[in-house]
Amino acid sequence: MIEQNQIVLDLVMVSMITSVIASQVTQKIKDLFKVGKFFNKLISIIISLRIGFIYSISFFSYSLLYAFWVGIFTLIGSENFYKIINDKLNFKTLSNLKNKKE
């Protein structure tokens, strides 16, 4: 039982790392392509799952099942992480900074 709990904690820790990467990549892509909310959500889902999956296989040699779970945790975490950063640190996107200059 303790080993299973440790595995879940390890997966969550890896997904915290990948959530940071996924949220930044997603925001850069959203700033580049100004399209609707549906496309933004779809891009967010695809990027989060792929980054979590690829990162966990590449750097931690997890099995495909564990890598899939890291992708799911990354998807959940990246959106929440970005909202926390945006609320607490008043995080500015590239488009907001360009509008301020004009």
C-alpha positions, 0 to 999 in steps of 0.5 A: 500500500505504501508503495502505491501511494509513493507511485502516485506521489511521484506521478503528481510531482512529475506532473507539477514540473510538466504543468509549468512547461505546458502552461507556458507553451500553451500561452505562447501558442494562444498568443500567436494564434488568435482564435476562439475559445474552443480552439484554445481549450483543444490546444491546451488539452493536446499540449498538456497531454503530450508534454506530460506523456513525452516528458515522463517517458523521456526523463523518468522512463515510466511505463505507458500507463504511468505516462498517460496518468502524468499527462492527465495530471498535467492537464488538470494542473496546468490550467489551475497553475496558470490561474493561480499565477495569473491571480496571485502574481498578476501574470501578463501575457505577451498580447497584454504587454503589446497593448500597453505599449500602444 
